[in-house]
Amino acid sequence: MTRVLFPGSFDPIHNGHVEIVETAARLFEEVIVAAVRNPLKTPLFELEERRDILEECFSHLPNVRTTLFAKLVVDLARDEGVDFIVKGLRAVSDFENELQMAQMNQAVSGVHTLFIPSASKHSFLASKLIRELARFGKEIDSMVPPPVAKRLMERYADG
């Protein structure tokens, strides 16, 4: 069985992320979507809430499961016994950062990273930009799964 890990902050998850997970779910027997606690960032959604959102977003994919982590991706990859780390690419700038990280991860753990490019219709999506749009009451329904849109609307309802 080929098992892959798709790590990220997912704060919030958007349709570009969903596209990568759905693609990985078609290619591999098991996909583990792992939300990270990044101590350098102040999250909009707490880690447990992000896990709940991820579970809602991927309930239609029986070979996808979610987890949370607050350690190195390579340590989680080892603990989960994954064959590969999967990363999505939106633009050339993503590739530059992700390639360096992939090479470092492979050097320290032996785990290879596979890159899946997003469709051009999702290539502009970024969680930071979606949070900003939602904060100012702009339409985001076409950019995020319904559970995310609902929570963002609730989060920013008090303005």
Sequence and secondary structure as in RCSB ss.txt:
>XXXX:A:sequence
MTRVLFPGSFDPIHNGHVEIVETAARLFEEVIVAAVRNPLKTPLFELEERRDILEECFSHLPNVRTTLFAKLVVD
LARDEGVDFIVKGLRAVSDFENELQMAQMNQAVSGVHTLFIPSASKHSFLASKLIRELARFGKEIDSMVPPPVAK
RLMERYADG
>XXXX:A:secstr
  EEEEEE  TT  HHHHHHHHHHHHHSSEEEEEEE  TTS  SS HHHHHHHHHHHTTT TTEEEEEE S HHH
HHHHHT SEEEEEE SHHHHHHHHHHHHHHHHHH  EEEEEE  GGGTT  HHHHHHHHHTT   TTTS HHHHH
HHHHHTTT 
